[in-house]
């Protein structure tokens, strides 16, 4: 069965999936592919959908370097080796050297349990896009918006009245399923969502995870509420008593009803808690101390 594309506007299509892909037609039978999904399976569906629509890929834009957004690159590049891959500069480095992702999360050479497809995608060359703003990629005019925070660097994509928010915004189901929404910088994550909420003329917004909606303001409000809830849970965990990051994480998981089932979830959620702890440190809401060879976060 050929996967069906969801048309958001003339020449603008989405492939709905656990991770959404965006296809932007160039008017000459080609399409810029924005985010290629987790693996070969997603990329294969993407290619079948393109072919059924009479389109061929002209280039790939990865909004950021998390494996579920560029894991399909390798499949497409094997069939179309001439394709250029574009990404924000630091993200391009990770896409080219994907071992950096689990290395950053674990802090050292990652064990086998952290070298799964969810954290370690196949390598693909990526050309850095050092600036946001209007760009012509794969024959398509797009506007890139800096929405860094979820990832160290990340671009949202706007074409006319359609906004692909990437992982700056999540659909309600994704927010409910993952109370600890991943981020590298929780303050920047909130600021990026807030900026998106000020955009005018957006008719439909597609999050990286979730269904498209015409209610940009409502989606932004739901995401900001979720991000703020995490910050509050982290602060409450520290107020329960000075603790290292892993103890703070355990307290937060208990408060939010999170059950971590594998090592990957633990390092991802630990990074989320660390990001919010940094934000709270900068606000003066918690302090950092070294006691008994332990790095502790303390209430003020």
Order of alpha helices (4+ residues) and beta strands (2+ residues): beta-beta-beta-beta-alpha-beta-alpha-alpha-beta-alpha-alpha-beta-beta-beta-beta-beta-alpha-alpha-beta-alpha-alpha-alpha-beta-beta
